[in-house]
């Protein structure tokens, strides 16, 4: 199993270093890669806090990346749900993942975060 890190994903999404972006494209053309949620959380954080991109652009860019045929993660359904939640609300990405666990898989989430608790308590 081949894992890809946040820096590689950022180079691909931002195309700010042509040589590195090309290497990532070549990798994605020739190998299956796995992306961990922690890595996506780091990508979201950097795009938000360093590059100051709007939430909807961040979510859309990551969705496009995750839709590539050789890119896998534990659950694309959960990741896409979390990205939509992140784009549509003001909770952070990790809380969006937790919300997705509660919404999709009916897992119980213990948190002191008021916004996240409010959203979870509204679930059917």
N, C-alpha and C positions, 0 to 999 in steps of 0.2 A: 504494500500500500504506500502510495506517495502522497505526502501532505504538502500543501502550499501555504506559505506564510503571508502575513498582512502586507509586508513590503512588496512582495511579488504582485499581489492583487492590486495594490495601490499603483504600481508602475503600469500595470495593464489598464486600469481604469483612467488614470490621469494622463498616460502617455507623455509624461514629463521627462522621461529619459528614454530616448528612442532605442538605444541599444538594449537596455534592460527590458523594455516593453516587447521588443522583438523576440528576446529569449523566452519570455513568458508565452507569447503567441506560439512560438515553435514548440514549447513544452506542451501547451494545450492541444496542439495539432497531433502530437505523437504519443501522448500518455494520458491515462486517467489520473486525475488528482482528487484528493479528498480535502474538504474545507471543514474545519472545526468551527463550532459556534463562537468559541473564544476569539478565533481569528477574525471572524466577521465583526464581532463586537469592537475589536481594535480598529478595523477598517472604518467602521461607522464613527468611532470616536475621533480618529485622525481627520476624516473628511469633514466632520462637524466642527471640531475645535481648532484645527490647524488651517484647513482650507476654507472654512466658513461656508460650506455649501448648504443649500436648503435641504431640509429633511426629505422632501419628495424626490429631489435629484439624487440624493444618496441612496435611497431605497430603490429607485429605478435602475441606477447603475449596477448595484449589487444584484438585482433581479436578472438583469441582462447577463452578467457574468455567471450567475448560478444556472442560467438556462443553457449554457454551452454544453454540448453533448458529452464532453469528457470531464465534467465537474460534478462531483458527488458530495453529499453531506448526509448526516444521520437521517434527517427528515426534511426534505424540501418543502413539504406541506407546512411544517412548523416554521421554518425559516421564512417562507413567503408570507405567512400570517403575521409573523413578528415584524417583518419589513413594512407591511401595510399598516400595522398598528403604530409603529414608529413614525411613519409618514403622516398619519392622520391624527395623532395625539401629541401631547407634550411629555409623555413618559420616555425614559431612556430606553436604549435598545435591549439591555439585559432584562429590564422589567417587561418589555414587550415579549421577550421569549417566555418569561414566567407566565405572563397573561395567556400566551398561546398554549402553554402546557395545561393551564386550567380550562381554557375554552375548548381546545381540541380533544385532549386526552382525559379531561375531567380530573386531573391531578389536584390535590390540595396544596395550596401555596401559603406558607406562613410568612407574613411580612408586617412590619410596622409602617410601611410606606402607605400613606393615606390615599394617594391617587390610584395606586395599584389595587389596594383593597377595595376602593369604591368601584373600580371597573370589574373586578372579580365578583363582587357581591351583586352586580347587575346581570351576571350571566344566568341563563335559564337553568 
